[in-house]
Amino acid sequence: MKKDSPIFVAGHRGLVGSAIIRNLTSKGYTNILCRGRDELDLLDQAAVNYFFQQNKIEYVVIAAAKVGGILYNQNYQADFLYENLVIAATLINAAANNDVKKLLYLGSSCIYPKLAPQPLKEEYLLTGPLEPTNEGYAIAKIAGLKLCEKYNMQYGKNFISAMPTNLYGPGDNFHPDHSHVIPGMLRRFHRAKIEGIPEVVVWGSGNPKREFLHVDDLAEGLYVLMEKYDDPTVINVGTGVDCSIAELACMMKDVVGYQGEIVFDTSKPDGTPRKVMDVSRMKSLGWEPKYSLADGLAETYQWVLENKIFDDGKTAYNRIRRGAII
């Protein structure tokens, strides 16, 4: 990519999109195009096509998605399936119709079967049933990456797909009702510390194991893919290291400085028992994550405090609407 190439980052206000913008800006890219939902509705095919035509887009990174935590995913499966399916189809088709040089589509590790062997290899895709609590979201993501693959096979389009593991970091959604595990847990531990609450309740048994990647590490990995990777086969991006939710809770307790007890609510769903990625293909390109989980959590908490994220109503991050496309 040339420094002045028109690059469209879809979903620039979200966790991943904002990290991509930081990464590209730090490298001297000067023609990064961003549009909020109020400016460009990614569900509107005609509007998206017109936007691509007018701006002569050369490169696209699709980080836009309807996202939410485990309970929100479970309760609004139709919404997650429909909106993410339409976003993917609209953007990928517009890129194909307007001669975009390269497109990178972001999926999710939830595309892999619930009981797939661990660590998750790219070839395990579509080899078994999905986790039921986020099946709608996963099916939409699978459709998007397959659409990239088929445009490559049929039309020779340089459309690639990356599967990030669970992400966290500055710019995350810290909403109390529908955030993911790290921001949700961070908020609860912080509140308990400030208000002197004697215990923090963590959903599930604490036994499931998850892998977590700092979003700035992901952004650098995606840059490597845009520069070096032209294979339509999906590629995993993660650390290759996991920890249990119980271990994460203990780490979070230390980072926040909370002195109370941790209680696990076993009436809440655990989700997939274990999810860690095989990232050997990604590492073969010369990329390695820089953040340890402990260091990444500490940096994220410091960012939260500096930006007053938990002072409700005072920052844009606290006003993320339920189910917003980010």
Steps between C-alpha positions, in 0.01 A plus 500: 500500500629846413488762774234696312291202382128537579442250785149445637482369857143388564416511869757764597325590826523151645773325693668351193434782256644766728813289553541461123475877459767552770728247332466642147535859619817415692645357178434818303187407302317821411189400307304289747126526439251449784124536513273468802159336479339844488703573183494160326255219576688176432167320457418723201649342187438796271654749744807283554555451125472875444752566777751259342452655155539859620811438710682256270578268790813286448522310830232389747511362853162377628496536878134603511261261673204477731664374820413414859568269791385140546150578636428769240618268223278223631185713527523686167621232260282611208630858523861385519460265205315743275700818561843339487405303190383814319805704609737236363312447174456873435862599560662201328277534194563875478875435517472247218289732286736795543835329436637523852862374496482313831242433770547357849193357673502442874322195632503356850628188670136408573478372141667177608297199624420501871685176565778532241841364600728749674687706399270612221650454155361679195400170339254425784251747352162337420594163653238500778211682675552857621460633854119554526518826699657693211404290198337792318811717522728209404298405192510858375877512547548168320292631210720809479828313488360251248382787284856636496629156409251455215564847354866405495433166329246628246627851425862498620432763767767547767254467787636340818357411841654506848358331808595691817474341840326678793611864504535771761666838544442876470174586325313189617128499579470526879119505510376335823242280324648383170878517504738209448677316781804723564331845491198365691717341766720810524197718564365269774833479682548876478150570633546251783829664599360855493175414679646252751292206375620182678475267201506503120277255314647342186268320259544125457720247674831670425626184329474596129831602348541794267776671303529879506685734264568870550333695222817691408675167445214401270526828306869436432418144395237625255751743353738207443219313322424794273868518406593133477198266481304435179356153568116478505526236774399640838788567743490508881632798698558444870754424770470122501482518883183467708393535863190401697233756585587441866864585430390809308283610795794466741722698263232768468468519879873568529503759219213698654623458857175350627511340847168310507395149397426347157175298470407292195133490394460151354140572395640711213623335176867411454500489122769305317719300745830606346604724214862560406638548151781344306684809375797330334406629153477857626831479683667363186445846349727650766232635734500450878273664760685742729263518797477243777146471638599651836671799336214549257240497777701748706532737203130469419400577859727803501336619177157450658595711803661776295196526273246474784323218319312391811379850586164428337381751245830688473655327202391382159604144587231484768236609252543213257144401415378148556584288197665788316688426181849625579 
